[in-house]
Amino acid sequence: MASSYWHASGRHLILSILWFQTFYYQIRITNECDQTFVSRQGGPLNGTFHAPEFVNPKGHSRQCVYVFIAGPGQRAEVVFTHFQLRGTPPDCIHEYMDVYSEVVHTESAELINSPFGGRYCGPIPPRRRVSLYRAIALSFYTDKNASSPDLFRGRYAFVNDTEFEVGTPVPNTPCSFLVKGAAKPTGVILSPTYPGAYPKNITCTYQFLGTPNQRVRLEFRDFDLFYGGPHCPFDYVKVYDGPDNGSAIIGTYCGQQRNLVLYSSEASLFITFVTLTRTASTQNRGFKGIFEFSNSFTKLDFISKNDGIHIRGSECDQKILSKKESSGSVFSPNYPFPYMPKLVCRYFIYGLQDAQHLERVRLEFALFEIPKGPKSDCSDGYLKIYLKGQETTDSYDKFDYEMCGEEANPSVVISEGPRLVMVFSSGEKMGRGFKANYTFETEYKIPGTASPDGSCSFTYRSTSKRKGEFNSPRYPSNYPSNTNCTYLFIATHNEQVILVFDNFKVRADRNTNITSGFYGLDLCQEDWLEIYNIYHNSSEKLLGRYCGQTAPGPVESYRGALGLKVVLHSDAENVYSGFRARYVFETAKNIFGDCGGNISNTDYGVITSPHFPLNYDGPLKGRASKICNWYISVRPRYKIMLHFERFMVEGDPFPRGCPAAVLRLWLNLNEIPTELCGEKRLEDNWQFLSESNRIRISFVTADKAVGAQGFKIIWTEVQEGPSCDEFQCSKTGYCIPFKLKCNNIYNCGADDNSDEDNCTPKVAEKNYTTVSACAVATVMFVLLMVVVFCHRKRRRRSQDRCLVRPRPIPVAPPPLSTTPSMRRSHHQQQQRMCEELGERLANIDSV
């Protein structure tokens, strides 16, 4: 370490000597253009300067030094009013200006020991410079053929050094001060050379010490430091809430700050201003502000008497952090006494928000009195409430409520998320203020009617909303651990509720070796979701338990049930994203649904999906689901064997479940059903046996189903061996009726064809009955056509006789003696007979 230090020091010394010789030589040969401006008693305190005027035909290097020397108790200030050097930044080779504003000794030979303040050329002038001590030096260099006063112009002034004395100077430091409130209750604080560019490689301290019960207020009205990043790694101002740099930090500031006002918590404040050594030509001006000691600033006991935490640097801002579902009270300043005028306090009430917790804030006002303004509005004093986290984007103009007067409206507010912020501003009038009680509640982000006790319980009634969505807590973020959430879906009379799951991911034991999906009480023992049918007598029946990524199939509540209940359970281990689902209330269907039926008094049968072997379809337009229910019952002491010949239903039990379509089998009507979807390969054998003489089969499709071939199931009434009085299958051992043997249907089950073995093919017999029937039908048809034809021909002849050339119809001869009336009657009778005959023939033709 020592050798390195000496090596660096020696190199620096050699370079310094060489630079000094060059500089000294140039000064000697060009001293005719050097200028010195000295403050003398009784002399002028300001003036102007400009570039030298000379001719340099041979382009020799010329250097002119301008020195401004202030008197005792003074500082020098230089401002350029015109600057147009012919060098090109950033190299500035042929013509430039070097600035030295931290000169201790004004002799030319001592300038080398002064910190370098930057090199400038081109049209951009150096910013204002104020000397750190008593002198400023400007070194103008050129190798151009001529120099004129128009290259640069400026003015200088000698200012009083006391303007830069913030307090009592700390010995042996250029810019550190001690400020006591008893001696100087108010004043100005500024960087060492403000408004000139501040020096580099300097550290200044400002210590403010007040009397008991006092607080210190600091307001920066101009703040301009080099910005090196959000953490201010280079130049910065650091403020401590106490007497020294071991106190709590209020903040570290750099760059440009506006409206920066800071308060101490107690009677002392400590500030450090640090700049680093850099060769960059930064010209930031530093800072200027005012300070004030006072015992009239807000007392902080109204914060400390509850669970609030004073935000350091503010007058009365506070934050209240949840201790997990905790509660407490917040007050206006000086409560229960009237608050002070012209006061602004902010309240940041934050609930828990992490991987396991999410809370919201409920605020209920117990007392409220903030006088209104002259126009009965909130222009004088107000309380603004922010429920959506607007403070994170500094959007304080977008408040949710603004309150004033003698009562809070509304009296209860609930945040939309974990943050609730209040801004209290007192005007000229004084009032009692407010008192409010806050409660941190777990925020589940679940739509629905929440339980009043704040638990994870939500109710959905068809009388309120006929359809909607529901989800796991905080979906799509992970649901919390150690949680039990209940969802109740209550239908009205003659209604059913349908649930369709669109997304599903609940933690399951991945070490389990399964291929049929995660569902059931045995597999889902960590996190799980359960679905129940609930009834009017408060009883309920479990439909299924699900976990992993095995989404439940579409669910319809039973006819006559009150509705459905969904329960999500999580333990203390890892959690997943949960689920998102839809619910719809629809008019109740009959017990068989849209298709299906009741099957009994037979010993076997075939059940197929709608339109099999064509694709099944989804529900009708506007409906959420379509369901087919088959109820099969056989003789007592017999069971029902199901053999799947074909099965293709969209979905896959293991990777994603059966969210669009599902086939449920109740092999025991008192237990949860088996859920099936996906595709059965031709070589697979799917066979199920009921536990009693009754089963139920339900096929449900949701509105998002796209269709597939469906299924074909052969069911058979069987009796388990070892012996039986009927036909016994050779492999399965089941007993089936003798009449089922050799019926061209495999009633013994999968991979057992014994009931169709050794069967003699039947020769097709001629069906003479059918042939005879066809012949008779043909003869009758021909006879009918002949009759119709004859009747039409006879009708035409009859009409010709009756209407065109009437002929007498043979009737009994009239009596010998007739009267005219008798002759007219006889003629009318003949006419009616012709008309009646024509009408009958017309009726026969129409038939």
SULWOMO-V294280 format. One record per residue. SS is DSSP state (@ for helix, = for strand, . for the rest). PHI is phi in degrees with one decimal (999 if undefined). BURIAL is # if it has 16 or more other ideal C-beta (glycine too) atoms within 10 Angstrom, else .. Layout:
{{SS PHI BURIAL} {SS PHI BURIAL}}
This chain:
{{. 999 .} {@ -66.0 .} {@ -60.2 .} {@ -62.9 .} {@ -61.2 .} {@ -66.5 .} {@ -62.1 .} {@ -64.3 .} {@ -66.6 .} {@ -63.9 .} {@ -61.7 .} {@ -63.2 .} {@ -64.5 .} {@ -61.4 .} {@ -62.7 .} {@ -64.8 .} {@ -63.5 .} {@ -61.6 .} {@ -64.8 .} {@ -63.8 #} {@ -62.2 .} {@ -61.8 .} {@ -63.9 #} {@ -65.8 .} {@ -64.4 .} {@ -65.7 #} {@ -62.2 #} {@ -65.7 .} {@ -87.9 .} {. -125.5 #} {@ -69.2 .} {@ -71.1 .} {@ -105.8 #} {. -69.7 #} {= -136.6 .} {= -128.2 .} {= -117.7 #} {= -119.7 .} {. -82.3 #} {. -118.9 .} {. -61.5 .} {. 84.6 .} {. -87.9 .} {. -67.4 .} {. -98.1 .} {= -156.6 .} {= 179.4 .} {= -126.5 .} {= -148.0 #} {= -153.4 #} {. -69.7 #} {. -70.5 #} {. -119.2 .} {= -161.4 .} {= -113.9 .} {. -132.9 .} {. -63.4 .} {. -91.4 .} {. 67.4 .} {. -69.6 .} {. -71.2 .} {= -122.0 #} {= -135.5 #} {= -122.1 #} {= -112.4 #} {= -109.9 #} {= -120.6 #} {= -114.7 #} {= -117.6 #} {. -86.2 #} {. -85.1 #} {. -57.3 .} {. 75.7 .} {= -127.3 #} {= -132.7 #} {= -96.6 #} {= -131.6 #} {= -127.9 #} {= -133.2 #} {= -88.0 #} {= -98.9 .} {= -151.0 .} {= -153.8 #} {. -149.7 .} {. -77.7 #} {. -90.2 .} {. -75.0 #} {. -114.1 .} {. -69.8 .} {. -91.6 .} {. -74.2 .} {. 51.7 #} {. -87.1 .} {. -91.8 #} {= -158.0 #} {= -161.4 #} {= -127.7 #} {= -101.3 #} {= -118.0 #} {= -131.7 #} {= -111.8 #} {= -119.3 #} {= -75.4 #} {. -95.2 .} {. -116.2 .} {. -87.1 #} {. -64.1 .} {@ -58.4 #} {@ -67.5 .} {@ -95.5 .} {@ -62.6 #} {@ -63.5 .} {@ -88.8 .} {. -89.5 #} {. -58.7 .} {. -78.0 .} {. -102.4 #} {. 123.3 #} {= -119.0 #} {= -135.7 #} {. -156.8 #} {. 77.7 #} {. -89.3 .} {. -95.1 .} {. -83.8 #} {. -63.9 #} {. -71.1 #} {. -51.6 #} {= -124.2 #} {= -122.7 #} {. -67.4 #} {. -73.4 #} {. -114.2 #} {. -118.9 #} {= -139.2 #} {= -130.8 #} {= -123.1 #} {= -118.9 #} {= -113.8 #} {= -99.4 #} {= -121.7 #} {= -155.2 #} {. -123.9 #} {. -77.0 .} {. -74.9 .} {= -156.4 .} {= -134.3 #} {. -132.0 .} {@ -61.3 .} {@ -76.0 .} {@ -67.6 #} {= -156.6 #} {= -139.9 #} {= -167.8 #} {= -130.9 .} {= -129.5 #} {= -152.2 #} {= -112.2 #} {= -109.5 #} {= -71.7 .} {@ -69.7 #} {@ -68.3 .} {@ -62.8 .} {@ -101.7 #} {. -92.4 .} {. -72.3 #} {. -157.7 #} {= -79.2 .} {= -62.9 .} {. -83.0 .} {. -57.0 .} {. 63.1 .} {. -131.9 .} {. -80.8 .} {. -152.2 #} {. -111.4 #} {= -140.4 #} {= -112.9 #} {= -121.0 #} {= -107.5 .} {. -65.7 #} {. -66.2 .} {. -91.1 .} {. -140.3 .} {. -68.6 .} {= -138.7 .} {= 174.3 #} {= -114.2 .} {= -117.8 #} {= -151.9 #} {. -68.9 #} {. -59.0 #} {. -124.9 #} {. -62.2 #} {. -88.3 #} {. -73.5 #} {. -59.3 #} {. -76.4 #} {. -71.1 #} {. -97.9 #} {. 55.8 .} {= -141.0 #} {= -130.5 .} {= -122.4 #} {= -127.4 #} {= -133.8 #} {= -111.4 #} {= -110.4 #} {= -123.4 #} {. -102.3 #} {. -92.9 .} {. -54.1 .} {. 72.5 .} {. -91.4 #} {= -129.0 #} {= -109.0 #} {= -112.0 #} {= -128.1 #} {= -126.1 .} {= -88.4 #} {= -97.0 .} {= -147.0 #} {= -145.5 #} {= -144.7 #} {. -120.2 #} {. -61.0 #} {. -99.7 .} {. -105.3 .} {. 139.7 .} {. -63.4 .} {. -96.6 .} {. 52.3 #} {. -77.9 .} {. -107.1 #} {. -85.0 #} {= -161.2 #} {= -117.3 #} {= -118.6 #} {= -114.3 #} {= -112.9 #} {= -89.1 #} {. 168.0 #} {. -81.6 #} {. -151.3 .} {. -79.2 .} {. -93.7 .} {. -81.1 #} {= -62.0 .} {= -84.4 .} {= -80.6 #} {= -179.8 #} {= -119.3 .} {= -130.5 #} {. -155.0 #} {. 70.4 #} {= -111.5 .} {. -119.5 #} {. -124.7 .} {. 54.2 .} {= -88.5 #} {= -122.5 .} {= -128.4 #} {= -125.9 #} {. -84.0 #} {. -77.1 #} {. -128.0 #} {. -95.5 #} {= -139.8 #} {= -151.3 #} {= -134.0 #} {= -128.3 #} {= -121.2 #} {= -119.9 #} {= -124.8 #} {= -125.7 #} {. -103.3 .} {. -74.2 .} {. -148.6 .} {. -91.9 .} {. -65.5 .} {. -86.3 #} {. -74.2 #} {. -134.6 #} {. -68.0 #} {. -89.4 #} {= 97.6 #} {= -147.6 #} {= -149.6 #} {= -158.4 #} {= -126.2 .} {= -129.5 #} {= -152.9 #} {= -98.5 #} {= -160.8 .} {. -101.5 .} {. -96.2 .} {. -67.4 #} {. -58.0 #} {. -75.6 .} {. -95.4 #} {@ -69.2 .} {@ -68.5 #} {@ -88.0 #} {@ -72.1 .} {. -78.4 .} {. -123.1 .} {. -87.6 #} {. -76.0 #} {= -123.3 .} {= -66.0 #} {. -83.1 #} {. -58.6 #} {= 94.8 #} {. -98.9 #} {. -73.8 #} {. -150.7 #} {. -69.9 #} {= -144.3 #} {= -127.3 #} {= -124.7 #} {= -109.3 .} {. -69.8 #} {. -108.3 .} {. 70.4 .} {. 55.9 .} {. -88.6 .} {= -150.5 .} {= 178.5 #} {= -133.2 #} {= -125.1 #} {= -133.7 #} {. -75.1 #} {. -58.8 #} {. 70.5 #} {. -61.1 #} {. -90.4 .} {. -88.6 .} {. -59.5 #} {. -77.8 #} {. -81.2 .} {. -76.4 .} {. 53.2 .} {= -131.7 #} {= -128.4 .} {= -127.9 #} {= -116.8 #} {= -119.6 #} {= -110.2 #} {= -109.6 #} {= -119.0 #} {. -86.4 #} {. -71.8 #} {= -152.9 #} {. -152.3 .} {. -64.8 .} {. -113.8 .} {. -135.0 #} {= -151.2 #} {= -123.7 #} {= -124.6 #} {= -114.9 #} {= -106.4 #} {= -123.9 #} {= -125.7 .} {= -85.2 #} {= -98.4 .} {= -148.9 #} {= -151.3 #} {= -155.7 #} {= -128.5 #} {. -56.5 #} {. -77.8 #} {. -79.1 .} {. -63.4 .} {. -104.6 .} {. 57.0 .} {. -124.7 .} {. -100.2 #} {. -78.9 .} {. -92.2 #} {. -135.2 #} {= -161.9 #} {= -128.2 #} {= -101.9 #} {= -122.4 #} {= -121.8 #} {. -110.9 #} {. -116.4 #} {. 73.9 #} {@ -63.2 #} {@ -67.8 .} {@ -67.8 .} {@ -110.9 .} {. 58.8 .} {. -95.6 .} {. -75.6 .} {. -81.4 .} {. -106.5 .} {. -79.9 #} {. -91.6 .} {= -139.8 .} {= -126.4 .} {= -121.7 #} {. -161.4 #} {= 103.1 #} {. -104.3 .} {. -153.6 .} {. -79.9 #} {. -138.1 .} {. -81.0 .} {. -83.4 .} {= -130.9 .} {= -129.2 #} {= -131.3 .} {. -71.0 #} {. -99.6 .} {. 127.6 #} {. -83.6 #} {= -116.9 #} {= -135.3 #} {= -126.3 #} {= -123.4 #} {= -123.0 #} {= -104.4 #} {= -126.7 #} {= -96.9 #} {. -95.9 #} {. -75.0 .} {. -81.4 .} {. -114.9 #} {. -146.7 #} {. -73.5 #} {= 92.1 #} {= -153.5 #} {= -136.7 #} {= -138.5 #} {= -105.0 .} {= -110.7 #} {= -140.3 #} {= -91.5 #} {= -112.9 #} {= -65.6 #} {. -99.3 #} {. -99.7 #} {. 54.4 .} {. -118.2 #} {. -69.7 .} {. 133.4 #} {= -83.8 .} {= -77.3 #} {. -69.6 .} {. -61.7 .} {. -81.6 .} {. 81.8 #} {. -75.2 .} {. -80.9 #} {= -134.2 #} {= -136.1 #} {= -121.5 .} {= -129.8 #} {= -113.1 #} {. -66.7 #} {. -70.3 .} {. -98.0 .} {. -154.5 .} {. -81.2 .} {= -154.7 .} {= 177.3 .} {= -123.2 .} {= -147.7 #} {= -155.8 #} {. -71.6 #} {. -55.7 #} {. 68.1 #} {. -55.9 #} {. -86.8 .} {. -70.8 .} {. -66.9 #} {. -72.2 #} {. -74.5 #} {. -83.2 #} {. 52.0 .} {= -128.5 #} {= -130.3 .} {= -116.2 #} {= -122.0 #} {= -123.1 #} {= -109.1 #} {= -116.6 #} {= -107.4 #} {. -97.0 #} {. -88.4 .} {. -60.5 .} {. 63.2 .} {= -129.3 #} {= -130.1 #} {= -113.1 #} {= -116.3 #} {= -116.9 #} {= -131.3 #} {= -96.0 #} {= -97.6 .} {= -138.5 #} {= -155.9 #} {= -158.0 #} {= -121.6 #} {. -60.2 #} {. -140.4 #} {. -74.9 .} {. -74.8 .} {. -77.9 .} {. -72.2 .} {. -90.3 .} {. -134.0 #} {. -131.4 .} {. -102.4 .} {. 102.2 #} {. -95.7 #} {= -155.9 #} {. 108.5 #} {. -69.5 .} {. -77.3 .} {. -85.7 #} {. -97.7 #} {. -122.9 .} {. -107.1 #} {. -103.0 #} {= -161.0 #} {= -125.4 #} {= -117.9 #} {= -124.5 #} {= -124.4 #} {= -87.4 #} {= -115.6 #} {. -124.4 .} {. -66.6 .} {. -88.4 .} {. 71.2 .} {. -83.4 .} {= -148.2 .} {= -135.4 .} {= -71.2 .} {= -95.3 #} {= 178.1 #} {= -123.0 #} {= -133.2 #} {. -159.3 #} {= 62.9 #} {. -108.8 #} {. -82.6 #} {= -67.8 #} {. -61.8 #} {. -71.8 #} {. -55.5 #} {= -123.6 #} {= -117.3 #} {. -65.8 #} {. -65.5 #} {. -65.5 .} {. 92.6 .} {. -78.3 #} {. -71.6 #} {= 166.3 #} {= -126.3 #} {= -129.3 #} {= -117.2 #} {= -125.7 #} {= -109.4 #} {= -121.6 #} {= -133.9 #} {. -98.9 .} {. -86.4 .} {. -90.3 .} {. -62.1 .} {. -129.6 #} {. -122.3 #} {. -75.3 #} {= 92.2 #} {= -146.6 #} {= -137.9 #} {= -144.5 #} {= -122.4 #} {= -129.2 #} {= -143.1 #} {= -98.5 #} {= -133.2 #} {= -61.4 .} {. -65.1 #} {. -95.0 #} {. -72.2 .} {. -64.7 .} {. -90.3 #} {= 78.1 #} {. -83.4 #} {= -159.4 .} {= 109.5 #} {= 165.6 .} {= -107.5 .} {= -119.5 #} {. -156.6 .} {. 59.7 .} {. -148.0 .} {. -105.7 #} {= -165.3 #} {= -175.7 .} {= -127.9 .} {= -120.2 #} {= -129.7 #} {. -72.3 #} {. -56.1 #} {. 71.3 .} {. -57.9 #} {. -86.7 .} {. -75.4 .} {. -68.2 #} {. -71.3 #} {. -115.0 .} {. -90.1 #} {. -69.1 #} {. -64.8 .} {. -59.6 .} {. 90.4 .} {. -104.2 #} {. -88.5 #} {= -155.8 #} {= -133.8 #} {= -133.1 #} {= -123.2 #} {= -115.5 #} {= -115.4 #} {= -114.2 #} {= -117.9 #} {= -135.0 #} {. -126.4 #} {. -65.1 .} {. -55.2 .} {. 67.3 .} {. -110.0 #} {= -125.4 #} {= -119.0 #} {= -103.3 #} {= -108.5 #} {= -124.4 #} {= -87.7 #} {= -81.3 #} {= -146.2 #} {= -152.7 #} {= -150.6 #} {= -127.4 #} {. -58.2 #} {. 117.0 #} {= -154.1 .} {. -57.1 #} {. -79.1 .} {. -78.2 .} {. -146.0 #} {= 81.0 #} {. -125.3 #} {. -70.8 #} {. -97.7 #} {= -154.5 #} {= -153.2 #} {= -112.0 #} {= -107.8 #} {= -117.4 #} {= -96.4 #} {. -75.2 #} {. -134.7 .} {. -65.4 .} {. -97.6 .} {. -120.7 .} {. -73.3 #} {. -79.7 #} {= -90.1 #} {= -106.9 #} {= -127.7 #} {. -159.5 #} {= 95.4 #} {= -135.9 .} {. -89.8 #} {. -71.4 .} {. -62.9 .} {. -83.6 .} {. -79.5 .} {. -114.4 .} {= -106.3 #} {= -143.6 .} {= -131.7 #} {= -127.0 .} {. -69.4 #} {. -95.3 .} {. -146.0 #} {. -92.0 #} {= -137.7 #} {= -142.2 #} {= -132.2 #} {= -124.0 #} {= -126.9 #} {= -118.7 #} {= -123.0 #} {= -121.6 #} {= -95.6 #} {. -68.7 #} {. -96.8 .} {. -68.9 #} {. -105.1 .} {. 98.3 #} {. -154.2 #} {. -65.5 #} {= 96.6 #} {= -150.1 #} {= -136.6 #} {= -119.9 #} {= -102.7 #} {= -110.8 #} {= -140.5 #} {= -74.7 #} {= -131.5 #} {= -131.4 #} {. -72.9 .} {. -67.3 .} {. -80.9 .} {. -135.4 .} {. -157.4 .} {. -93.0 .} {. -117.7 .} {= -73.7 #} {= -109.7 #} {. -67.1 #} {. -72.6 .} {. -97.6 .} {. -76.8 #} {. 79.7 #} {. -72.1 #} {= -102.5 #} {= -127.6 #} {. -58.8 #} {@ -59.7 .} {@ -69.5 .} {@ -86.4 #} {. -76.5 #} {. 60.0 #} {. -108.1 .} {. 66.3 .} {. -130.7 #} {. -82.4 #} {. -87.7 #} {. -83.8 #} {. 110.9 #} {. -67.6 #} {. 62.0 .} {. -139.0 #} {. -105.8 .} {@ -63.7 #} {@ -74.0 #} {@ -113.1 #} {. -82.8 .} {. 56.3 .} {. -97.5 .} {. -80.6 .} {. -63.9 .} {. -86.6 .} {. -82.5 .} {. -68.7 .} {. -86.9 .} {. -73.5 .} {. -101.9 .} {@ -68.8 .} {@ -60.1 .} {@ -64.8 .} {@ -63.9 .} {@ -62.9 .} {@ -61.8 .} {@ -64.9 .} {@ -64.7 .} {@ -59.9 .} {@ -63.1 .} {@ -67.8 .} {@ -62.4 .} {@ -64.4 .} {@ -65.0 .} {@ -64.3 .} {@ -60.3 .} {@ -62.8 .} {@ -63.8 .} {@ -64.0 .} {@ -62.3 .} {@ -62.0 .} {@ -63.0 .} {@ -64.6 .} {@ -64.5 #} {@ -65.2 .} {@ -66.9 .} {@ -65.5 .} {@ -64.3 #} {@ -65.3 .} {@ -65.9 .} {@ -63.4 .} {@ -64.1 .} {@ -64.3 .} {@ -66.7 .} {@ -81.8 #} {@ -110.6 .} {@ -96.5 .} {. -125.2 .} {. -65.5 .} {. -113.1 .} {. -69.0 .} {. -88.3 .} {. -61.4 .} {. -138.3 .} {. -65.5 .} {. -65.4 .} {. -71.2 .} {. -63.9 .} {. -62.8 .} {. -103.7 .} {. -124.5 .} {. -108.1 .} {@ -57.6 .} {@ -64.2 .} {@ -67.6 .} {@ -67.5 .} {@ -65.2 .} {@ -63.4 .} {@ -65.3 .} {@ -67.1 .} {@ -64.5 .} {@ -62.7 .} {@ -64.4 .} {@ -64.7 .} {@ -63.9 .} {@ -62.4 .} {@ -66.2 #} {@ -65.3 .} {@ -63.8 .} {@ -65.5 #} {@ -64.8 #} {@ -64.9 .} {@ -62.7 .} {@ -63.6 #} {@ -65.3 .} {@ -64.7 .} {@ -62.0 .} {@ -70.5 .} {@ -66.3 .} {. -66.9 .}}
